[in-house]
Amino acid sequence: MPVKGPQHEVTIAKPFAVSKFEVTFEAWDACVAAAACPRLADRWGRGEMPVIDVSWGDAKQYVAWLSQLTGKEYRLLTEAEWEYAARAGARTRYSWGDDLGTGNADCDRCGSPWDLKQTAPVGSFKPNAWGLYDMHGNVWEWVEDSWHETYDGAPTDGSAWLAGGDPSFRIVRGGSWRNDSELVRAAVRVRRHINVRFDTLGFRVARTLRR
């Protein structure tokens, strides 16, 4: 079951950048070609489709490779950063408002051609107010934090919450093409074991910015 709450105030202490899109098969396959990531099977094509069947460990391998390749600090988002980016300044259930509407995302009853069938190519829907695509639906996105049942004791500076949690379970956010509208809300959080691979699991990357 997804777990939310209690609401808590967070101030993002350090600047960071977020990838506009979920990591695609094209980007993933560059890591595979460098012998730094495992080859993952696709179901609906590669290229601009979001990479799927990716475990938390796989995602960590990718950001380590990207960091080494570029000399910049790429990583997974923290849970607080993810929600901050997904909301893009909004306080509503979804970044576009409280109503699901039609054709805003890929999920069960979202009104897209891909609902309950498959992932959509990245960038198929309008971005949020900060230019980020597919924060709701398409694929669940791994974040850095260990699983905690509630936000009691969570950091207030936007950093990853690792202490006291179960490191074998991490958090995914955003919902997927297979989930109903309740699970693609900005506030929903779900735990997954670090080694599982599903066709609903993907990720996006963050980059730490130095002042």
Backbone bond lengths (Angstrom), bond angles and torsions (degrees), N, CA, C in turn:
res aa  C-N    CA-C-N  psi(-1)  N-CA   C-N-CA  omega(-1)  CA-C   N-CA-C  phi
1 M - - - 1.461 - - 1.526 109.81 -
2 P 1.342 117.38 141.77 1.457 120.04 175.89 1.517 110.06 -69.95
3 V 1.307 116.17 146.61 1.451 121.62 -178.84 1.513 109.12 -124.46
4 K 1.332 115.77 135.32 1.457 121.20 175.69 1.522 107.67 -127.96
5 G 1.336 116.62 166.11 1.447 122.45 166.75 1.517 115.22 77.88
6 P 1.351 116.85 172.72 1.461 122.35 -7.51 1.529 111.31 -70.54
7 Q 1.336 116.78 155.75 1.453 119.11 177.87 1.525 109.72 -59.24
8 H 1.315 115.66 141.05 1.458 119.74 178.68 1.517 108.60 -146.07
9 E 1.310 115.29 149.09 1.463 120.59 -177.05 1.517 109.70 -87.07
10 V 1.320 115.91 134.10 1.457 122.13 179.41 1.518 108.94 -127.28
11 T 1.307 116.26 135.49 1.455 122.28 171.88 1.524 107.91 -111.96
12 I 1.325 116.75 117.11 1.457 120.15 -179.26 1.521 108.53 -70.16
13 A 1.318 116.24 112.58 1.465 120.89 -169.91 1.525 113.42 -83.58
14 K 1.336 116.83 -29.79 1.467 119.80 -174.45 1.530 110.25 -121.90
15 P 1.336 117.65 138.79 1.466 119.76 179.52 1.526 111.14 -68.54
16 F 1.320 115.75 147.64 1.464 120.53 178.77 1.523 108.71 -152.43
17 A 1.313 115.37 157.42 1.459 122.03 175.21 1.522 108.28 -111.39
18 V 1.330 115.77 153.67 1.460 122.18 -178.39 1.522 108.81 -127.70
19 S 1.315 117.26 139.17 1.465 119.66 177.39 1.528 110.17 -65.59
20 K 1.320 115.83 139.10 1.465 121.25 -179.78 1.514 111.38 -60.80
21 F 1.313 116.16 -34.40 1.462 121.88 -174.41 1.528 110.78 -122.17
22 E 1.311 115.43 159.73 1.451 120.13 166.31 1.531 108.43 -62.88
23 V 1.307 116.88 149.72 1.467 120.44 -179.91 1.527 108.88 -59.52
24 T 1.319 116.19 129.47 1.459 121.84 -177.14 1.528 111.41 -93.45
25 F 1.327 115.10 167.21 1.459 119.25 173.34 1.530 111.04 -61.80
26 E 1.321 117.13 -35.24 1.467 119.44 178.67 1.526 110.55 -59.78
27 A 1.329 116.71 -45.76 1.462 120.54 179.12 1.525 110.53 -67.91
28 W 1.327 116.50 -42.14 1.467 120.35 179.57 1.523 111.00 -62.07
29 D 1.327 116.86 -42.92 1.460 120.32 -176.09 1.527 112.46 -66.82
30 A 1.335 117.02 -22.11 1.466 119.44 172.83 1.522 110.13 -66.59
31 C 1.334 116.41 -37.12 1.466 120.95 176.35 1.525 110.50 -69.24
32 V 1.342 116.45 -37.52 1.465 120.84 176.64 1.528 110.30 -62.40
33 A 1.335 116.23 -43.39 1.468 120.84 -179.04 1.519 111.71 -63.50
34 A 1.331 116.46 -27.34 1.458 121.45 177.89 1.527 112.19 -85.94
35 A 1.336 116.35 4.49 1.471 122.86 -179.33 1.522 112.10 61.02
36 A 1.342 115.75 30.93 1.456 120.27 -179.22 1.525 112.82 -110.48
37 C 1.332 117.30 -10.91 1.460 122.22 -179.93 1.520 108.68 -136.81
38 P 1.344 117.69 152.11 1.464 120.21 177.19 1.526 110.71 -76.15
39 R 1.317 116.36 147.40 1.460 118.91 174.70 1.521 108.91 -72.32
40 L 1.320 115.97 133.08 1.454 122.06 -179.16 1.523 109.59 -114.49
41 A 1.328 115.44 140.63 1.462 119.91 -179.99 1.527 110.18 -74.44
42 D 1.322 115.12 146.31 1.459 119.72 173.94 1.522 108.61 -106.85
43 R 1.321 115.90 164.61 1.467 121.00 175.66 1.519 112.09 -116.67
44 W 1.345 116.89 -27.13 1.464 120.46 -173.40 1.529 111.56 -130.64
45 G 1.311 116.21 24.92 1.449 120.35 179.50 1.517 112.10 105.37
46 R 1.341 115.21 170.30 1.462 120.09 -175.60 1.528 108.63 -114.14
47 G 1.296 118.71 -127.20 1.462 120.28 176.44 1.517 113.44 55.26
48 E 1.341 116.83 -117.09 1.462 122.54 -175.59 1.529 113.40 -88.50
49 M 1.321 116.97 10.03 1.467 119.42 173.65 1.527 108.63 -78.97
50 P 1.340 118.30 143.31 1.463 119.27 177.87 1.519 110.49 -63.99
51 V 1.310 116.91 137.89 1.457 119.80 177.67 1.522 108.29 -62.66
52 I 1.320 116.41 140.54 1.471 122.64 -178.58 1.522 109.59 -130.04
53 D 1.325 115.08 175.05 1.469 121.89 -178.37 1.522 110.57 56.65
54 V 1.326 115.22 38.08 1.461 120.69 -178.14 1.523 109.16 -107.52
55 S 1.315 116.93 126.76 1.465 121.61 177.79 1.528 109.82 -82.67
56 W 1.326 115.89 169.33 1.468 120.08 176.85 1.534 109.18 -62.26
57 G 1.311 116.26 -40.28 1.466 119.64 177.73 1.511 112.40 -62.92
58 D 1.342 117.06 -38.91 1.458 120.62 175.90 1.525 110.94 -60.52
59 A 1.325 116.01 -45.86 1.465 120.61 -179.50 1.525 111.18 -61.44
60 K 1.318 116.63 -38.22 1.469 120.24 178.18 1.525 110.84 -66.35
61 Q 1.329 117.00 -36.45 1.461 119.76 175.90 1.529 110.89 -61.46
62 Y 1.319 115.69 -42.11 1.459 120.29 -177.73 1.526 111.19 -63.88
63 V 1.338 117.74 -46.75 1.464 118.62 -177.15 1.527 110.81 -68.80
64 A 1.336 117.66 -30.53 1.461 120.23 175.89 1.526 110.37 -65.72
65 W 1.341 116.59 -43.30 1.464 120.85 177.36 1.521 111.39 -63.67
66 L 1.327 117.12 -44.67 1.462 120.91 -178.57 1.524 110.82 -63.88
67 S 1.306 116.98 -38.01 1.466 121.11 177.91 1.525 110.85 -64.33
68 Q 1.324 115.46 -44.70 1.466 119.51 179.78 1.524 110.89 -65.75
69 L 1.329 116.84 -39.56 1.453 121.69 -178.50 1.525 112.48 -65.10
70 T 1.312 116.35 -40.66 1.466 121.34 -172.60 1.523 114.07 -98.81
71 G 1.322 116.86 -18.68 1.448 120.44 -174.35 1.516 113.11 74.92
72 K 1.323 117.25 14.04 1.467 122.83 177.80 1.523 109.40 -116.48
73 E 1.320 116.35 159.32 1.456 120.59 -172.38 1.534 110.99 -89.82
74 Y 1.320 115.87 89.12 1.464 121.38 174.07 1.522 109.37 -90.78
75 R 1.315 115.74 150.13 1.464 121.04 -175.39 1.525 108.94 -164.89
76 L 1.317 116.63 175.55 1.450 120.93 169.49 1.523 109.30 -78.02
77 L 1.322 116.89 153.47 1.456 119.75 173.76 1.524 109.34 -69.02
78 T 1.317 115.98 153.14 1.458 119.14 166.74 1.527 107.48 -77.92
79 E 1.323 116.12 165.84 1.463 118.77 180.00 1.524 111.64 -62.37
80 A 1.321 116.58 -42.17 1.465 120.15 179.87 1.526 111.06 -65.27
81 E 1.317 117.07 -41.29 1.463 120.55 177.06 1.519 111.17 -62.18
82 W 1.322 115.91 -40.64 1.460 119.19 -179.27 1.522 110.62 -60.64
83 E 1.326 117.61 -48.76 1.464 119.30 -178.01 1.524 111.54 -66.82
84 Y 1.318 116.84 -37.86 1.464 121.48 175.72 1.531 110.49 -58.49
85 A 1.331 116.15 -45.19 1.462 120.79 -179.80 1.528 111.62 -70.32
86 A 1.326 116.95 -38.27 1.463 120.79 -178.53 1.524 111.37 -66.68
87 R 1.310 116.73 -40.56 1.464 120.66 -178.70 1.527 111.79 -73.28
88 A 1.313 117.15 -32.68 1.466 121.53 178.89 1.527 111.54 50.71
89 G 1.326 115.94 43.91 1.455 121.25 177.62 1.513 114.71 90.06
90 A 1.325 118.41 -7.08 1.465 121.79 -178.97 1.530 110.57 -87.03
91 R 1.325 116.06 153.23 1.465 121.75 175.95 1.527 111.13 -113.20
92 T 1.324 116.19 13.86 1.456 122.61 -176.37 1.523 111.57 -92.48
93 R 1.325 116.07 174.29 1.465 121.69 -176.99 1.533 111.74 -61.09
94 Y 1.318 114.50 -38.50 1.463 121.93 177.10 1.520 107.48 -123.58
95 S 1.293 117.40 162.14 1.469 118.91 -177.30 1.520 111.97 -63.93
96 W 1.348 117.57 -22.78 1.465 120.90 -178.88 1.518 113.03 -95.17
97 G 1.340 119.26 -5.45 1.459 121.62 179.38 1.512 111.84 146.30
98 D 1.328 115.96 -171.81 1.460 120.41 -178.76 1.521 113.01 -87.59
99 D 1.320 116.89 -19.74 1.460 120.49 179.44 1.521 110.28 -94.11
100 L 1.324 115.93 140.67 1.457 120.68 -178.95 1.528 111.73 -62.11
101 G 1.320 115.92 -38.52 1.459 119.67 -178.08 1.521 110.89 68.23
102 T 1.309 116.24 -163.30 1.459 122.33 -179.18 1.518 110.33 -130.02
103 G 1.314 115.88 130.41 1.458 120.37 174.72 1.513 115.08 76.01
104 N 1.343 116.69 26.48 1.468 120.28 177.99 1.515 113.42 -96.72
105 A 1.331 116.65 -16.02 1.470 120.48 -175.41 1.525 108.58 -162.82
106 D 1.327 115.28 173.91 1.456 123.32 176.44 1.517 108.41 -106.57
107 C 1.337 116.23 101.61 1.462 121.52 177.36 1.519 108.03 -159.28
108 D 1.315 117.22 174.88 1.458 121.47 176.65 1.528 109.51 -61.48
109 R 1.322 116.99 120.54 1.465 124.31 179.26 1.518 113.74 68.75
110 C 1.326 117.06 22.68 1.462 120.23 175.23 1.533 111.71 -81.87
111 G 1.329 117.34 -11.60 1.451 120.08 177.10 1.514 114.40 81.73
112 S 1.333 117.30 26.01 1.464 120.95 176.94 1.525 109.24 -106.65
113 P 1.328 117.90 163.15 1.475 120.15 177.85 1.517 113.61 -66.35
114 W 1.346 117.19 -14.41 1.460 120.93 -173.55 1.528 113.60 -101.64
115 D 1.338 117.48 -6.88 1.464 121.00 -175.85 1.521 112.25 -48.25
116 L 1.331 115.77 128.75 1.466 123.50 175.24 1.528 113.86 58.87
117 K 1.332 117.10 11.22 1.456 121.20 -179.88 1.518 112.17 -112.74
118 Q 1.334 116.20 -46.36 1.459 119.21 -174.29 1.529 109.85 -173.19
119 T 1.331 115.29 175.65 1.453 120.62 171.98 1.524 110.16 -71.12
120 A 1.312 115.91 158.78 1.465 122.53 175.77 1.526 108.94 -104.68
121 P 1.330 118.42 149.41 1.465 119.42 173.14 1.522 109.94 -55.51
122 V 1.317 117.70 141.49 1.468 119.73 -178.27 1.526 109.58 -59.85
123 G 1.324 115.65 144.54 1.454 120.38 179.51 1.516 114.37 81.68
124 S 1.335 118.38 14.63 1.462 121.19 -178.84 1.525 113.01 -78.08
125 F 1.327 117.34 -14.59 1.457 121.80 -178.21 1.529 109.54 -121.57
126 K 1.315 115.83 167.19 1.460 119.72 178.72 1.527 109.83 -64.05
127 P 1.328 117.83 143.02 1.469 120.20 176.75 1.524 110.60 -75.47
128 N 1.322 116.20 166.39 1.464 118.65 173.42 1.533 109.76 -77.08
129 A 1.313 115.75 -175.27 1.466 120.30 -173.31 1.521 112.90 -63.41
130 W 1.321 117.30 -17.63 1.469 121.15 179.32 1.523 112.38 -103.65
131 G 1.329 116.90 12.56 1.456 120.39 175.34 1.509 115.16 79.96
132 L 1.325 118.08 19.90 1.465 122.23 -179.28 1.527 109.80 -102.25
133 Y 1.313 116.14 133.97 1.456 122.12 -175.23 1.528 112.09 -101.93
134 D 1.318 115.03 146.56 1.478 122.41 169.61 1.528 113.56 60.25
135 M 1.324 117.36 33.47 1.464 118.85 173.73 1.530 110.07 -69.72
136 H 1.324 116.73 -24.62 1.465 122.55 175.12 1.524 108.12 -110.55
137 G 1.330 117.75 127.92 1.449 121.74 176.15 1.518 113.85 76.65
138 N 1.314 115.37 -168.96 1.463 126.17 -176.80 1.525 110.91 72.05
139 V 1.348 119.56 -82.21 1.466 120.46 172.02 1.526 109.89 -135.14
140 W 1.322 114.94 146.87 1.460 120.02 169.53 1.525 108.36 -60.18
141 E 1.329 117.13 147.26 1.459 121.05 -178.07 1.534 110.66 -118.90
142 W 1.325 114.77 122.69 1.464 120.07 175.87 1.528 110.86 -63.89
143 V 1.335 116.08 142.08 1.459 121.24 169.38 1.530 108.71 -123.89
144 E 1.307 115.92 176.50 1.468 120.93 -170.52 1.525 113.60 -76.55
145 D 1.309 118.03 -33.42 1.460 123.19 -166.41 1.521 114.56 -63.80
146 S 1.333 115.04 142.86 1.459 120.76 168.16 1.526 109.11 -69.60
147 W 1.324 115.86 158.35 1.459 120.35 -178.08 1.529 111.17 -75.96
148 H 1.324 115.02 131.94 1.462 123.45 167.80 1.518 106.86 -130.08
149 E 1.315 117.04 142.86 1.469 120.26 -174.78 1.525 112.79 -64.18
150 T 1.320 117.54 -35.47 1.461 121.18 179.05 1.520 108.51 -136.94
151 Y 1.327 116.06 179.02 1.462 121.49 177.49 1.526 112.84 -87.22
152 D 1.331 118.22 3.83 1.465 120.22 179.06 1.521 109.93 -58.06
153 G 1.322 116.91 118.29 1.454 121.64 -179.93 1.511 114.49 87.07
154 A 1.346 117.93 6.04 1.462 121.03 -178.84 1.529 110.95 -67.65
155 P 1.331 118.46 149.18 1.465 120.96 176.52 1.529 110.72 -58.25
156 T 1.305 116.17 149.22 1.466 121.13 179.49 1.522 112.18 -106.79
157 D 1.354 116.69 6.11 1.462 120.05 -177.09 1.536 113.06 -108.02
158 G 1.343 116.46 6.33 1.461 120.00 178.92 1.510 114.70 86.93
159 S 1.329 117.93 1.61 1.464 120.89 -179.41 1.526 110.14 -77.66
160 A 1.344 115.73 164.86 1.460 120.55 179.17 1.522 110.17 -69.14
161 W 1.318 116.23 138.80 1.466 121.80 179.40 1.526 107.47 -96.75
162 L 1.311 115.49 102.49 1.460 121.65 -176.67 1.517 112.37 -110.61
163 A 1.318 117.67 -37.18 1.463 121.83 -175.67 1.527 110.96 -66.36
164 G 1.328 114.69 134.96 1.456 119.95 173.27 1.514 115.43 81.60
165 G 1.320 117.49 -7.35 1.459 120.25 179.78 1.517 111.45 -93.27
166 D 1.308 115.86 -178.76 1.456 121.87 176.58 1.530 108.00 -97.07
167 P 1.346 118.54 106.26 1.461 120.27 -175.18 1.524 114.43 -67.91
168 S 1.328 117.87 -12.74 1.464 119.87 177.66 1.522 111.51 -81.41
169 F 1.329 116.88 -9.40 1.457 121.57 174.44 1.520 109.06 -122.26
170 R 1.330 116.60 130.61 1.466 122.24 177.76 1.519 108.76 -120.21
171 I 1.303 115.79 175.90 1.463 121.35 -172.30 1.517 110.55 -104.43
172 V 1.330 115.64 141.01 1.460 121.85 170.58 1.518 108.33 -118.29
173 R 1.337 115.09 148.05 1.461 120.24 -176.19 1.529 110.12 -133.17
174 G 1.318 115.72 155.55 1.461 121.54 167.68 1.513 117.91 100.58
175 G 1.334 118.23 -15.36 1.454 119.14 -179.23 1.524 112.90 73.57
176 S 1.336 115.84 179.25 1.462 119.74 -175.06 1.523 111.46 -145.82
177 W 1.324 114.55 179.68 1.461 122.28 178.73 1.521 112.77 -60.64
178 R 1.304 117.04 -20.56 1.463 121.76 -175.99 1.528 112.72 -95.59
179 N 1.312 118.23 -8.90 1.462 121.78 -173.34 1.524 113.06 -100.17
180 D 1.343 115.05 154.15 1.456 118.68 178.08 1.528 110.22 -78.06
181 S 1.314 115.25 173.90 1.465 121.04 -171.16 1.521 113.31 -62.97
182 E 1.328 117.63 -26.40 1.464 119.88 -179.85 1.521 111.42 -64.86
183 L 1.322 117.10 -31.29 1.458 120.57 -176.32 1.524 113.63 -86.93
184 V 1.316 118.46 -8.23 1.462 119.34 177.90 1.529 111.82 -99.55
185 R 1.324 117.37 7.48 1.468 120.87 175.89 1.529 110.85 -65.33
186 A 1.313 115.78 153.67 1.462 120.99 -176.36 1.518 113.07 -62.75
187 A 1.332 117.84 -26.99 1.463 120.94 -173.92 1.522 114.32 -87.28
188 V 1.319 118.27 -12.40 1.470 120.91 -170.87 1.521 111.08 -76.68
189 R 1.320 115.50 138.00 1.456 123.10 178.75 1.527 109.28 -134.78
190 V 1.314 116.78 139.11 1.461 122.40 -176.45 1.528 108.33 -136.33
191 R 1.315 116.81 147.07 1.460 119.82 178.18 1.520 110.85 -98.03
192 R 1.331 115.13 147.28 1.453 121.93 174.69 1.521 108.63 -142.29
193 H 1.328 116.59 144.34 1.466 120.83 176.76 1.515 109.01 -66.47
194 I 1.329 117.27 143.93 1.461 121.52 -173.87 1.527 113.69 -62.64
195 N 1.332 117.59 -18.62 1.465 119.85 -175.63 1.530 114.00 -100.96
196 V 1.338 118.43 -3.00 1.463 118.68 -177.06 1.525 110.49 -76.24
197 R 1.324 114.78 148.98 1.462 122.29 174.57 1.527 108.18 -131.49
198 F 1.317 116.44 121.51 1.460 122.02 178.16 1.520 109.56 -129.78
199 D 1.338 116.01 160.34 1.464 119.06 176.79 1.527 112.39 -78.40
200 T 1.317 115.65 7.39 1.476 121.41 174.33 1.521 111.93 -108.94
201 L 1.325 118.00 1.32 1.469 121.70 -173.60 1.520 111.69 -108.93
202 G 1.336 116.13 128.25 1.453 123.20 174.19 1.518 109.57 -145.50
203 F 1.321 117.12 -154.43 1.465 120.06 178.35 1.521 109.71 -170.16
204 R 1.318 115.76 167.60 1.459 122.48 167.73 1.512 107.91 -130.79
205 V 1.319 117.65 169.24 1.458 120.26 -174.14 1.517 111.42 -113.82
206 A 1.301 114.32 155.74 1.468 123.21 171.48 1.521 108.35 -118.17
207 R 1.312 115.69 159.80 1.462 120.51 173.73 1.518 108.38 -132.67
208 T 1.310 116.11 128.08 1.455 121.06 177.50 1.521 109.11 -71.66
209 L 1.318 116.56 131.64 1.459 122.12 179.64 1.523 109.36 -104.42
210 R 1.303 116.27 132.97 1.455 120.93 -179.71 1.514 109.99 -96.05
211 R 1.305 116.68 129.91 1.463 121.14 179.24 1.510 109.85 -70.72
